[in-house]
């Protein structure tokens, strides 16, 4: 009997049942999906890095290493394996503007790769190229094709023997200025040491890649002792691919602990209110069952099964939605699939998500239990009496003459709002939650656009960047600078304590490079101090006027720098003028030229290593923005969906509670339009209050998210005027739409039937 009644109850309250299921589905889905993302990234990348032997340390020396150096390093206790390694940027002949990072490793188990198609790697091959499968696919290159790579006027030609993926080039970008990989214009390739020696004519390996579990201090000490000199030591954390993957994991953890939790919290809180009202509406039914002799525990089991059903169906659907969200992000054409070049993405459900889902089901069941338990208090006769809301004391304002001068609708809404505090609170929470999510979604887009405008459109005031060859003379560098009317720079790797950073020396005369402080103002480099990025300032507690010491790698000299100011930057660096650098004792021969000459107008010449166009960087940023726009759209749709479901569910339940009140109003002469205006007016005021609370709260959450998610780019949270307008309009639209839908129920009120049995 009770089983049949369960199905009838679900049918009778199908709108509420469906809305509650949708709420749980959205809450669980977003929570599971976002957390599956970072856990899957962590497990997949960790496995791939281990499989391809991503180096724990890189020992770097511009003079290069001999085979004896490798042997000395390999003998160190705590080092599992070591191999010489080199990576250079080479042009692809026949593919205008394309480049590849060409890598050679003496041991394919260290900083190696996995073959996805073609022949296995042959360390003795003198004419084989193992090419990035993603770059090959984007450019129509097939196995067996001849490929010619050009580096310093040296042509390296060979047959494409295999298509590969590599942990070292998981995030395959030209340099740190390129935010997103672009497989159309840049890829990577491996050749054997044999082919490298045959083509170049000599052996030059500036890196030794090492697998080791030693701590950096101990590792550095042992390496310095073994090689007899102080060298640059780069950890795995400083590798672009590893750092990028780690950053995505950390960002995923942050995102997964805020927005999804907000979704879930709103869904659970709404469930509490809804189940209580449902039980209250079923009070007479509960009393009837009790009068017929059903035990309390059977009645409780019946109604808790209703809540449990909502929890189970919503959680199962939510897990499915979570998988879809994670797959959307992780698939080859999704954000992570585009950003990270993995052989495959496996989705992993974190244990804490599974535990959370189980807890949600148990919580729903418990909510149902408490709701029906309250209605079973007293005798069967007590239970048969309709549920009556608690009496509310008159408001203080009701005792004033001002209150009685207010329109009837205003007075009625004020009384009704205070009479149903929980309903009002949940409607307010739903509105605030919707507002926060929309503000965050649109705000992230505004922030990225602002960053693009400030850094790439204003700071980068050049068309092309010419990279000068390491072996170019000062005269050659000066000749190129004069020819292309450019500003120049030189980058030196230095360390502050044990931290590796870039010291960028600039010689600015043509305003091709600009510098921006944290207030987005342009700054000229002083000849009496260094400018540091905010991350370095925060990490070392530095402020304007302080001094700090840097030591170039491979050099025992130390230089004391004075902080002249802070600059926004996309990397951890120190910026100084040429005059200040030479005053300190640094030798200046530029390695880059920033010019307004377009890349196509720069001719190959001695000293020109490669040319990077600003447009290429902009294109990569545009690709990133396209993916972000999709994420923003998903978040907005989720927010609107949650707002619609929450407010509609609460609206329907509250209307049901006030059914007799609505009928009474119709009896005394209120038309459907007038009653509808009362309902819409009440929701409108709640929405306005929710917007007032939600706007600053959303802005605060955005500031936190930007600081956590984009700290490496030193972005500042930005909210444009249109974001405020759209957020307000979208939230109001949801509220008004729900109010209008609920108000339509007035037309179906049976006044006689509704007022029967009224006490």
N, C-alpha and C positions, 0 to 999 in steps of 0.2 A: 504493500500500500504506500509506504513512505517513499519507495523508489519511484513509483508512478507520480507521486506528488512532487518529487525532486525535478522530474522532467517537466511537469506542469509549471512549477515555480520558475524554472529556467526559461520556459516559453513565455510566461506572463511578464517576466522582467528581462526579456531578451535584449532590449536596448541597453539596460544597465549591465547585463551579463557580458554582452559584446564589448561595451565601452571599457569595463573593468579588465577584460582579457586583453584588449588593445593597450591599455595603460601598462599592465604588467609586461606585455610583449615589448613595448617600446623601452620601458625601463631596463628590463633584463637584456634586451637586444643590444642597446647602446653600451651597457656596462660590459657585457660579454665580448662584443665586437671590438671595442677599443682596447680592452685588456688582452684579448687574443692577439691583437696586432703586435704589441711590443714583445709579448712572450714568444710569438712565432719568429719575429725578427731576431731575438736573442738566441733562440735554439738553432735556427737555420744558419745564421751567419757564424755562430760559434763552431758549428759542425763543418761549415765550408772553409773557414779559416784554418781549422785543424787539418782538414783533408788536403788543402793546397800548401800547408806549411808556412803560413804567414809568420814572418820573423818577429820574435819578441824584442830584438834589438837590431839596430843598424849602426855599424861603426863607419864613420864617414871621414874621408881624407881626400882633398883635392889632388894630392900628389899620386894617389892610387896605392893599391896594395899588391904585394907579391904573393906567390904561392907559399913562401916561407911564413909570411904574416898569418895566413889562414891556418897553417899547421900549428903556429904558436898559440893562436886563439883556441883552436880545437882541443889543445892539451889542457886547457884550464878546467879545474874541477868545477862541476856545476853547469858546464856547457854541453848540451846534447849533440849539437851539430853546428857547423859553420860553413859558409860558402861565399865566394866572391860574387858580386852582383853589380850590374850597371843598368840604368834606364836613361834613355835619351829621347828627345822629341824630334821626330823625323817627318819630313813632308812625304806625301804619297804622290808619286809621279802619275800624271794623267788624271788626277782628281784635284781640280783647282781649289786651293785653300785648305784641303784636308791634311790632317796630321795624325800620326800615331805615336804612342809611347812605345818605343822599341826596347825590349828587355832581354838581358842575357844573364842566366844563372848557371853557375858551375855544378850545381846540384839541384835537380828539378824537384826534390823533396822540400826545398827551402824557397819560399816565394815563387812557387811553381804554379801549375795550372792543371785543369782537368779537361780532357779532350771530349767534346760533345759529338764530333763527327770527323771522320777521316782517319788518318794513320796515327798510331801512338807516337809520342815524342821520341826522336832519335838524337841523342847527344853527340853523335859523330857525323850527322848530316852537314854537308857543306853548301847545300842549296835549298834547304827546306825552311818555310815560314809557317808558324802556327799562329793564326790570326783570330782576333776576337770575332766570335760568331755573330754578335749583334751588329758590329760594324760591317761585317761581310754581307749580312742580310740587308742592311740599309742601303748598301751601295752595289748590290748585285754581283758581288764577288763570290765565285764558286771554287770548290776544290779542284786543283789542277791548274787554276789560272796563274799566270805569271804576274808578280807584283814587284814593283821597284820603289824602294824607300830611299830618300835623299837626306843625308846629314853632312853638313859642312862640305858640300859639293862632292861627297862620296856617295856613289850609288850602290845600294845593297839590293840585289835582285835575287829572286828565288821563286820557287813554286809553292803555292798554298797547299801544304800537306795535311793540315788539320784545322778545325775550328774549335776554339777553346774559350773557357771562362777561368778567371783568376781571382783569388782572394785579394791579392795585392791591388788589383784594378776592379774591385767590386763596385766602387764608385769611380768611374773612368772620366775624369775631367782634365782639361788642359792644365789648369792651375787653380789656386784657391779663389781666384776672381770669378770663375765659372761655377755658378751655383748648382746647375743641373747638367748631367751628362747629355751630350748630343751625339748620338751614334751616327748621324748623317755626316758629321764633319770630323769626328775624332774617335779613335779606338786605340787598341793596343795590340802588340805582336811580340812573339818570342822567336829568337833564332838560337842556334846552338853556339857554344863557345868556339867550336871548330869553324863555323861559318863567319863568326865575328872576327876571329883572328885572320882568316883568309881574306876577308873583304877589307878590313881596316889596315892590316899589315902589321899590327902590334897588339899587345894585350894591355888594356887599361881598365882597371876595375876600381872605381872610387868608393865602393861600399863592401863591407863584409856583413852579411846577414846571419843572424845567430838565433838558434833556438835554445832558450835557457829559462829556468825558474828563479834565477838569482835576482835579488833586489838590485835596483839601479846603482846605489852607492857601492855595494860590494862588487857588482859587475864592472863598474867603471874603474875601480881600484885595481882589480885583477887584470883588466885589459891594458891599462896604462903601464902596469908592471911588465906584462908580457911583451908589449910592443915598444916600450921605452919612450913613450911620448903621450901628451894629452891630446885626445882626439874628440871629435864630435860624436856623442852617443845619443841616438834617437830611440825613444821607446816606441812600443807598439801603439801607445796612446796618441802619439804624434803622427801616425800614419793616417792619410786622408780617409782611406776606406774604413779602417778600424774606428777612427774618431767619429766618422759620419754615422756608422752603425750604432756606436755607443750613444751618440747624441740622439738618434731616433729612439733608442730604447728608453733613455732618460726622459725624453719628451713624451713618449707614450705613457710612461708611468705617471707623469704629471697630469697629462690630459685625462688618463683613465681614473685618476683620483679626484677629479673635479666635475667635469661636465656629465659623465655617465652616472656618477653618484647623485648628482642633482636630479637627473631624470628619474633614477630609481627612488630617491627620497620622495619626490612629488607623487609618484605612482603609489607608494606604500601609504603615505599620509592620506591621500584621497581614498584609498581602499578602506581605511579605518572609518572615515566619515560615511562612506557609501554603505558599508556593511551594517553600521549602526542604524542607519535610516531604513535599510531594507528589513532588518529585524523588527524595527519599530512599526513599519507598515504591515508586517506579518503578525503583529501582536495578537490580533483576534484569532487568526489561524492557529497560533501557538496555544492560546487559551482553549480553543476547541479541541485540539489534540490532547491537551492535558485533561480536559473534562471527560473525554472519551476513554480515559484510563491509560494513555501512553505514559511510560515512565520518562522522567526528565532526561535521563541519559540517552534514550532513543530519540527524543526530540532534538537534543543537543547534537547527537550524531548526524541527524538528518540535515540540520542547517549548517553544521560545520563542514559537511561533505560538499555543500554548495560552494562555500568559500574555498575549500580544498580543490574543488574542480576548477575554479577560476585560477588558483595558484598553479596547478599542474598544467592546464591548457596554455595559460599565459607564459609560463616558464619554458615549456617545450617549444612554443612558437617563438619565444624570445631567443632561445638558443639557436634556432634555425636562422632567425634574423641576424643574430650575432655572427654566425658563420658567413652569411651573405655580406655583411659589412666588412668583415675581415678579408673575405675573398676579393671584394671590390677594391680594397686598398692594396692587397698583396698580389693580385694577378699581374701577368706581364705588362698589361696596359694600364694598371693602376698606379697610384703614387709611388709605392715602394718598388713595384716591378719596373717602373721607369727610372727610378733613382738608383736602385741596386741591381746589378747584373748577376742574378743567381741562376744556377742550373735548374732549380725548381723551388717552389715555395710550398712547404708543408704547414698546415694549420694546426696549432696546438691549443687545446683548452686548458688554461691554467687551473690548478687544483683549487685555488681560492675562489675562482669563478663557479666551479661545480659546487663547492661548499655554500657559496652565496645563494645559488639557485635553490639548493635544498632548503636553506634557511628561509628563503622567500615563500616557498610552499608551506613550510611549518608556520611561518608568521601569518600567512593568510588564513590557515586553519585556526590558529590561536585567536585571530581577530574575530572570525566567525563564532568561535566558542564564547568569547567574552560578550559579544553582541547579543546572542540568544540567551546566554546565562542571565543577563540583566532583565530580559523580558519574562523569565520564568520565576522571578521572585514573587512570593506570596501564594495565595490559593488560586485554584482554577478560575474562580469568579473574578479575582483581581486581574488575571491574565486576559480575561474576555473583554475587559474594558479597553476601549481604544487608547492608543498612546497619546498622551498630552504633553506637549513641551513644558518645561519648567516655567513657572511664572517669573516674569522679569520685573524688577522694581522700576518704577518710572525714572527716566533719565532726569538729571538735574535741569537740563535745558527745557524739559517738558513742564517744569514748574514756572517757567518764565512767560511773560506776555508775548515775547518775541516768537516763541515756538508756535503759539496758537495763531499767529499772523502768517505763518508759513503756509504754502499751498498744501492741500490734502496729500498729494502724492509724495511730497518731501517728508511730511510727518509720518506717513505710513511706512515709507522706506526706512526711515531712521529707526522706528520701533521694530520693524521686521528684522533689520540688520542686527540690532542688539538682542532680539529674542532668540536668534539662531547664530550665536557667536562662532560655533565650530564651522558651520556652513560658510559664513562670511570669511573666516580665517582661511579655509581651504580654497575658496574662490580667489582670495587675495594671493595666496601662495602660488596657485596655478598661473595667475597673471604675472606675478613677479618672476617666476621661473621661465615663462615664455619670453618675457622681456629680456632677462639676463642672457638667455641663449641666443636670441636674435642680435642683441648688442655685441656679444662676443664674436659671433660669426661675421657680421658686417665690419666690426672693428678690426679684426685680423686682416681683412681685405684692405681696409683703409691704411692700416699700418704698413703693409707690404708695398702699397702704391706710394706712400710717402717716402719709404726707404728707397724705392726705385728712383723717385724724382730727386731726392736729396743727394744720394750717393752717385748714381749712374748718370743722371742728367746734368747735375750741377758740379759735383766734385770731379768727375771724370770728364774734363772738358777737352778731350782729344778724340781723334778718329781711329788712330792705330797706335799700337805699342810695338816698337822694334826691339827684339832681344839681341844683344850684341854677343858675339862669340867670346868664350873665355880666353882664348889665345889672341884676341884682337889687341893691337897696340893702342896707346893713348892717342896717337895721331889719327889712326883709323876711326876710333870712337868720336873724336872731335870733328873729323871730316863728315861723318854721317850726321852728327848733330847739326852742323852748319847746313848741310844739304837739305835736311828736312825740317829745319827751323823748329827744333823740339826742345822740350825740357828733359832733363836726364835724372837718372837715379842709380844708386848702387845698393844692393842688399847684402848685408853681412850677418851670418848666423852667430849670435852671441848667447850667453847664458847669464841670467840673474839668479844667483845662488845655483840651484841645479835645474832651473827651468830654461828651456830653449825658446828663444824669441828671435824675431827679425829686427835688425837695426837697419832702417831704410834712410839712406842719405839722398837728399834731393838738391838739385841745382835748378831753380825755377826762374825763368826770365820771360816766358811767353804765355803764362797763365793757362797752360795745358793741364796742369794738375792743381787742384784746390783742396784745401783742408777745412774740415768742419768740426766745430766744437759741439758739446752736448746740447747747446741751445740752438743748434742748426745755423750758427753764424760762421761766415768765412774767416779763417785765421791765416795770417802770414807767419811762416816759420821764423822764429827769432834766431839771431846769430849768437845768442848767449844762453842757450838752453835746449833741452830736448822735450818733445811732446810724446806722451804715452797714451795708450788706449785705456779706457776705463777699467777693463778687466785686469790689466797689470796694476793699475792704481789700487783697485780693491784688494787684489791678492797680496800685495806687499805693503799696503797701508801708506801709499805715497800720495802727497798733495803738492800743490804748487809751492815751489821754493825748496822742497826737499832735495837731497842728493842720494844717488844710488850708484852702485858699481856694476859694470858689465865686463865680461871677459870673452873675447872671440875664441871660437873653437880652434884648437890647434895652435894657440898662441898663449904664452904665459903672461902676457901683458894684461893689466887691468886699467879700465878707464872710468873715471868718476864723472857722472853726468848730473846736471841740475834740471829739475822738472820745471819747465816753463809754462806748461799747460796740459790740458787733456783734449784728445781728439777722438771722434767716432771712427771706428775701423771695422773692416770685415775679417780681420785676422789680428792675432796678438803681436803687436809690433811697436817699435819706437821710431819716431820720425824726427830727423834733425836736418838742418840746413848744411850745405857743403861747407860754408864758412865755419860753422860751429864744429863740424867733424874734423876739419883740417886743424883747427885750433887745438882740438884734443889730441891730434897726432895720427888720425886715420888717413891713409892714402886713398885718393879718389880717382878711379878710372871707372866710368859708368858702365853698367851692364844692360841698361834699358833706355830707350828714347821714346818720349810721348810726343806725338806729332798730330797735326790736323790733316796730314796727308792720308788719303784713303789707302787701304791695304793694296788694292789693285794697281795703284800708281807707284808703289815701292818696288824697285827692281832688285833682283838678287845681286849681291855684291860681296866682296871680301868683308868680313866682320859681321855680316847679317846672319845671325843664327836662325831666327824665325820671326814671323810677324803675326801679331794677334790684333784683330779688329775689335773695336768697341762694340760693333753691331753683333758680333758673335756672342759676346757676354750678355748683351741685351736680349738676344734670341733665347738664350738659356734661361734667363729670368722670366721671359714671357711664357716659356714652357712650364716653368714652376708655377706661375700665376694661373695658368689654365687648369692645372691640377688642383690648386688651392680653391679656385672658383667652384669646382665640383664638390669639394669638401664643404665649402661654405653653403652651397645649395642643399646638400644633404642635411647639414646641421639646422638650417632654417626650416626645411620641410619637417624634420623631426620635432623642432620646437613648436611649429604651428600645429602639427598633428597632436602633440601632447597637450597643447593648450586647448585645442578643439575638444578632444576626448574628455579631459578633466572638467572643463567648464560645462560641456554638454551633460555629462553624467551628473554633476552637482546640480545643474539647472533642472534637469528632469526630476531628480529626487526631491529637490526643494519645491518644485511645482506640485508634485504629488502630495507633499506635506500640506501645502496650502490650497489643496483642491477645494475644500469647503469654503475657505476664505474667498477664493475666486468666484465660487458659486454665489456666495452672499453678496459680493460686489455687483454681480450681474442682476441679482434679484432687486437690489436697491436702485438699479438704473444705469450702472456703468456699462458702456459698450465694450465690444471686443478691442477696439482701437485704444480706448482709454486704459483698459487693464494692461494691454500690451505695452503702452507707454510707461506704466508704473514699473513693470518688470524690466524693461530695457533701461529705464532711468536708474534703477537700483544697480544693475550690472555695470552701467556706464560709470557711476560714481566709484564702485569698487575697482574698476579698470583704471580709472584716473589715479586713484591712490596707489594701485599696483605699479603703474608707470612711473609715478613720482619716486617710489622706492626702488624700482627695478633699474632705472637709468643710472644712478650713481653706483648701485651694487654691480651692475653689468660692467660699468667702466672700471671698477675696482678689480673685478675678476679678470678683465682684459689685461690690465696692467700686470697682474700676477702671471697670467699665461704668457704674455710677451716676454717678460723677464725670464721665465723658466724655459720657454720654447725657442727663443731667438736671441739668447744672450751672446752667442758667438758672433752675431752680426751687429750687436749693440743697437738694436732697434728700440724705438720709443713708441709706446702705445699712442695711436692717433684715432680719434673719432671725428669724422667729417660731419658737416651739417646734414647731409642727406641720410647718413646713418641714423641720426636722431629722429629725423622725420619718418623714414621708412620703418624704424623700430616701433615708433608710436602708432603709426597708421596700421601696421600689420597686427599689432596687439589689439588695438581698438576694433579692427575688422573682425578678428576672431571673436571677441566679446560680443559685438553687435550681431554677428551672424548667429551665434549660439542663442542669444536673447530672442532674436526674431523667430528662430525655429521653435523654441520653447513656447513663445507667446501664441503661436498658431494653434496650440492645444486648447486655447480658450473657446474656440469655435465648437469644440466637441463636448463642452460641459453640459451635463444633464442636471439642471438646477434642482429639480425635485428629488432625483435619486441621490445627489450629492448631499442634500440637507436632511435626508432621512436618518434618524437615529442620532442626530446631533444633540448633544447634551446641553 
